[in-house]
Amino acid sequence: MGDLPQTLATPILNPMQFSDLFKASDGLVDTFKIIFFRMLPRGAQIQKVRAEINSGVLKKYGKMTVLEINKENRIISADLDLKGEKEGIQIKISNFRLLQTEGKNPVFELGAIEVSREWLDALLKTLVQKNVIPEHIEVKNLLHQTVVKSLL
């Protein structure tokens, strides 16, 4: 039969180049994440979001043990086990809205926040009032847009 020419015998992409393709393009990876997230049942989507929050923003402070999102009544409830606290903390966000204007990114409108610890409830309300925590959050990332549109 004879040997194949060198160009046919050499793979077009070796494994290193293939992995570099994914590292180089967050857009491609995000596309796959979006597809897989949409394929999950609602309960699994919520658990995925809870896990992401725990490994991200809450990592230093403790963990979220429960996350419930009631689309119809526009209520988000979460139970937190925070470091240094003897009891769990409950957070409830009610009357939230997801605003979508054609041609613009969706905007999450916070609504009312209630926290089971009086001092933390007062602190969060002060931070929102002083705009340290914005009442309206523009959702720019396409993956995040998929998550909020699916869950809210």
Residue frames relative to the residue before (quaternion, step in Angstrom):
aa qw qx qy qz dx dy dz
M 1.0000 0.0000 0.0000 0.0000 0.00 0.00 0.00
G 0.3623 -0.7347 0.5073 0.2675 3.61 0.82 -0.74
D 0.5741 -0.6038 0.4365 0.3396 3.52 -1.27 0.38
L 0.4995 -0.6211 0.5098 0.3238 3.53 -1.20 0.62
P 0.5545 -0.5696 0.4607 0.3948 3.57 -1.06 0.53
Q 0.6523 -0.5563 0.3527 0.3750 3.59 -1.08 0.75
T 0.6527 0.5299 -0.3346 0.4258 3.63 0.92 -0.74
L 0.6964 0.4427 -0.2824 0.4892 3.62 1.08 -0.60
A 0.6544 0.5221 -0.3119 0.4493 3.58 1.11 -0.59
T 0.6793 0.4613 -0.2834 0.4954 3.60 1.15 -0.55
P 0.4427 -0.6857 0.4924 0.3022 3.62 -0.77 0.92
I 0.5814 -0.5977 0.4250 0.3522 3.53 -1.11 0.69
L 0.7843 0.0877 -0.0402 0.6128 3.60 0.98 -0.87
N 0.2545 -0.7337 0.5986 0.1965 3.57 -0.80 0.90
P 0.7183 -0.4680 0.2674 0.4400 3.66 -1.16 0.36
M 0.6303 0.5290 -0.3530 0.4453 3.61 0.96 -0.71
Q 0.6681 0.4924 -0.3084 0.4649 3.58 0.90 -0.86
F 0.6281 0.5444 -0.3392 0.4406 3.58 1.02 -0.75
S 0.6847 0.4587 -0.2954 0.4832 3.60 0.88 -0.88
D 0.6057 0.5513 -0.3553 0.4506 3.58 1.08 -0.63
L 0.5769 0.5871 -0.3675 0.4330 3.56 1.13 -0.67
F 0.6984 0.4568 -0.2739 0.4781 3.59 0.92 -0.88
K 0.6485 0.5114 -0.3239 0.4615 3.59 1.00 -0.74
A 0.6769 0.5259 -0.2947 0.4223 3.56 1.01 -0.80
S 0.7958 0.2704 -0.1277 0.5266 3.56 1.04 -0.66
D 0.2452 -0.7720 0.5722 0.1285 3.56 -0.24 1.25
G 0.5840 0.6047 -0.3607 0.4040 3.56 1.13 -0.64
L 0.6656 0.4915 -0.2991 0.4754 3.57 0.96 -0.85
V 0.6511 0.4981 -0.3104 0.4813 3.58 0.94 -0.86
D 0.6507 0.5095 -0.3162 0.4659 3.59 0.94 -0.85
T 0.6088 0.5510 -0.3515 0.4497 3.59 1.04 -0.72
F 0.6596 0.4889 -0.3026 0.4840 3.57 0.94 -0.87
K 0.6402 0.5223 -0.3249 0.4601 3.60 0.96 -0.83
I 0.6393 0.5264 -0.3178 0.4618 3.58 1.00 -0.85
I 0.6578 0.5103 -0.3085 0.4601 3.58 0.89 -0.94
F 0.7010 0.4630 -0.2800 0.4645 3.59 0.81 -0.96
F 0.6237 0.5350 -0.3474 0.4517 3.60 1.02 -0.74
R 0.6649 0.5102 -0.3011 0.4549 3.60 0.93 -0.89
M 0.6501 0.5313 -0.3121 0.4445 3.58 1.14 -0.62
L 0.5929 0.5931 -0.3615 0.4074 3.60 1.19 -0.47
P 0.5040 -0.5974 0.5089 0.3607 3.60 -1.16 0.52
R 0.6977 -0.5024 0.3137 0.4030 3.60 -1.18 0.57
G 0.6598 0.5170 -0.3174 0.4434 3.61 0.87 -0.88
A 0.6622 0.4901 -0.2947 0.4843 3.57 1.01 -0.81
Q 0.6024 0.5455 -0.3568 0.4607 3.60 1.09 -0.65
I 0.6625 0.4987 -0.3062 0.4677 3.59 0.91 -0.91
Q 0.6552 0.5041 -0.3165 0.4653 3.60 0.96 -0.82
K 0.6150 0.5395 -0.3339 0.4682 3.59 1.08 -0.71
V 0.6519 0.5003 -0.3108 0.4777 3.58 0.95 -0.86
R 0.6383 0.5236 -0.3234 0.4624 3.61 0.94 -0.86
A 0.6584 0.5064 -0.3066 0.4648 3.59 0.92 -0.89
E 0.6485 0.5128 -0.3157 0.4656 3.60 1.01 -0.80
I 0.6387 0.5117 -0.3222 0.4760 3.59 1.01 -0.80
N 0.6604 0.5165 -0.3028 0.4532 3.59 0.96 -0.87
S 0.7303 0.4103 -0.2487 0.4863 3.59 0.92 -0.81
G 0.6982 0.4357 -0.2675 0.5011 3.58 1.27 -0.19
V 0.8640 0.1752 -0.0757 0.4660 3.52 -0.42 -1.30
L 0.7475 0.4023 -0.2351 0.4734 3.64 1.00 -0.68
K 0.3772 0.7781 -0.4564 0.2097 3.60 1.23 -0.23
K 0.7220 0.4375 -0.2419 0.4783 3.62 0.89 -0.91
Y 0.7589 0.4548 -0.1880 0.4265 3.56 1.11 -0.72
G 0.7126 -0.3443 0.2684 0.5492 3.57 1.16 -0.46
K 0.4445 -0.6859 0.4903 0.3026 3.57 -1.04 -0.71
M 0.4341 -0.6388 0.5713 0.2776 3.48 -1.35 0.47
T 0.2202 -0.8052 0.5397 0.1090 3.58 -0.67 1.08
V 0.7825 0.1262 -0.0565 0.6071 3.57 1.17 -0.59
L 0.0370 0.7479 -0.6626 0.0135 3.54 -1.12 0.81
E 0.0227 0.7827 -0.6193 0.0569 3.54 -0.74 1.12
I 0.0759 -0.7871 0.6119 0.0151 3.54 -0.96 0.93
N 0.0964 -0.7885 0.6073 0.0114 3.54 -0.58 1.23
K 0.3119 -0.7973 0.4973 0.1404 3.53 -0.17 1.38
E 0.6815 0.5242 -0.2931 0.4183 3.54 0.86 -1.02
N 0.7702 0.3316 -0.1759 0.5157 3.59 0.91 -0.91
R 0.3617 -0.7692 0.4494 0.2747 3.57 1.39 0.01
I 0.4680 0.6403 -0.4606 0.3985 3.55 0.81 1.13
I 0.0984 -0.7429 0.6599 0.0541 3.54 -1.02 0.93
S 0.0454 -0.7900 0.6114 -0.0058 3.57 -0.81 1.05
A 0.0094 0.7937 -0.6076 0.0279 3.54 -1.04 0.81
D 0.2017 -0.7318 0.6372 0.1332 3.54 -1.18 0.71
L 0.1156 -0.8072 0.5786 0.0200 3.55 -0.86 1.04
D 0.1678 -0.7083 0.6732 0.1302 3.53 -1.22 0.69
L 0.0411 -0.8348 0.5484 -0.0268 3.55 -0.19 1.31
K 0.5828 -0.5919 0.4363 0.3458 3.53 -1.10 0.80
G 0.7968 0.2825 -0.2267 0.4837 3.57 -0.97 0.89
E 0.6478 0.4781 -0.3162 0.5019 3.59 1.26 -0.17
K 0.4055 -0.7351 0.4947 0.2248 3.57 -0.87 0.94
E 0.7693 0.2376 -0.1257 0.5796 3.56 1.15 -0.63
G 0.5993 -0.5631 0.4318 0.3706 3.54 -1.26 0.43
I 0.3047 -0.7261 0.5905 0.1767 3.52 -1.28 0.48
Q 0.2011 -0.7706 0.5952 0.1073 3.56 -0.97 0.90
I 0.0942 -0.7669 0.6339 0.0335 3.52 -1.03 0.91
K 0.0412 -0.7831 0.6205 0.0020 3.55 -1.00 0.88
I 0.0937 -0.7532 0.6502 0.0345 3.53 -0.90 1.04
S 0.0137 -0.8158 0.5777 -0.0238 3.56 -0.61 1.12
N 0.8155 0.2518 -0.2166 0.4739 3.52 -1.28 0.53
F 0.2746 0.7446 -0.5550 0.2492 3.58 1.06 0.72
R 0.1137 -0.7772 0.6132 0.0838 3.54 -1.26 0.40
L 0.2199 -0.7130 0.6440 0.1688 3.50 -1.27 0.49
L 0.1439 -0.8169 0.5578 0.0292 3.54 -0.42 1.28
Q 0.0385 -0.8030 0.5946 -0.0153 3.58 -0.80 1.00
T 0.0600 -0.7656 0.6405 -0.0037 3.54 -0.70 1.17
E 0.5496 -0.6446 0.4154 0.3315 3.57 -0.85 0.97
G 0.8194 0.2241 -0.1961 0.4897 3.53 -0.93 0.98
K 0.7080 0.3917 -0.2564 0.5288 3.59 1.28 0.02
N 0.6000 -0.5464 0.4392 0.3855 3.54 -1.28 0.35
P 0.5347 -0.6066 0.4611 0.3655 3.60 -1.09 0.57
V 0.2282 -0.7531 0.6051 0.1210 3.55 -1.22 0.61
F 0.2550 -0.7456 0.5996 0.1395 3.56 -0.88 1.03
E 0.1594 -0.7744 0.6094 0.0599 3.55 -0.77 1.13
L 0.4975 -0.7474 0.3716 0.2360 3.51 -0.49 1.30
G 0.2517 -0.7559 0.5672 0.2087 3.62 0.69 -0.93
A 0.7120 -0.4275 0.3317 0.4476 3.59 -1.19 -0.57
I 0.1909 -0.7696 0.6019 0.0945 3.57 -1.04 0.87
E 0.0118 -0.7644 0.6446 0.0043 3.54 -1.05 0.87
V 0.0791 -0.7865 0.6123 0.0150 3.56 -0.94 0.96
S 0.5260 -0.6827 0.4180 0.2872 3.56 -0.97 0.90
R 0.6659 0.4172 -0.3088 0.5359 3.64 1.20 -0.25
E 0.4906 -0.7071 0.4270 0.2774 3.55 -0.63 1.18
W 0.6823 0.4891 -0.3010 0.4524 3.60 0.86 -0.92
L 0.6715 0.4852 -0.2945 0.4764 3.59 1.00 -0.79
D 0.5994 0.5484 -0.3446 0.4703 3.57 1.09 -0.70
A 0.6732 0.4844 -0.2881 0.4787 3.60 0.91 -0.95
L 0.6455 0.5256 -0.3217 0.4512 3.60 0.97 -0.84
L 0.6791 0.4874 -0.3016 0.4587 3.61 0.82 -0.93
K 0.6542 0.5041 -0.3182 0.4654 3.59 0.95 -0.84
T 0.6330 0.5160 -0.3251 0.4769 3.60 1.05 -0.73
L 0.6623 0.5086 -0.3062 0.4572 3.60 0.95 -0.88
V 0.6394 0.4895 -0.3226 0.4975 3.59 1.07 -0.67
Q 0.6537 0.5276 -0.3110 0.4445 3.58 0.92 -0.93
K 0.7306 0.3946 -0.2258 0.5094 3.60 1.02 -0.80
N 0.4665 -0.7226 0.3938 0.3242 3.57 1.37 0.20
V 0.3218 0.7008 -0.5518 0.3176 3.59 1.10 0.64
I 0.7046 0.1920 -0.1393 0.6688 3.53 1.20 -0.73
P 0.3256 -0.7826 0.4918 0.1990 3.61 -0.42 1.15
E 0.4936 -0.6487 0.5001 0.2922 3.55 -1.16 0.69
H 0.7540 0.2406 -0.1247 0.5984 3.55 1.21 -0.63
I 0.0611 -0.8044 0.5908 -0.0067 3.57 -0.72 1.09
E 0.2954 -0.7453 0.5725 0.1719 3.55 -0.65 1.13
V 0.2508 -0.7646 0.5803 0.1257 3.57 -0.85 1.01
K 0.1286 -0.8519 0.5072 0.0225 3.56 -0.12 1.34
N 0.6729 0.5121 -0.2973 0.4433 3.60 0.92 -0.89
L 0.5070 -0.6829 0.4372 0.2923 3.59 -0.82 1.00
L 0.6285 0.5220 -0.3377 0.4674 3.59 1.01 -0.73
H 0.6632 0.4913 -0.2995 0.4786 3.59 0.92 -0.87
Q 0.6117 0.5430 -0.3469 0.4590 3.59 1.06 -0.71
T 0.6346 0.5271 -0.3249 0.4625 3.57 0.99 -0.84
V 0.6605 0.5162 -0.3058 0.4515 3.56 0.93 -0.94
V 0.7249 0.4356 -0.2780 0.4555 3.61 0.68 -0.99
K 0.6403 0.5140 -0.3396 0.4588 3.61 0.98 -0.71
S 0.6661 0.5027 -0.3016 0.4613 3.57 1.04 -0.74
L 0.7801 0.3802 -0.1821 0.4623 3.58 0.87 -0.96
L 0.7421 0.3573 -0.2189 0.5231 3.60 1.06 -0.63
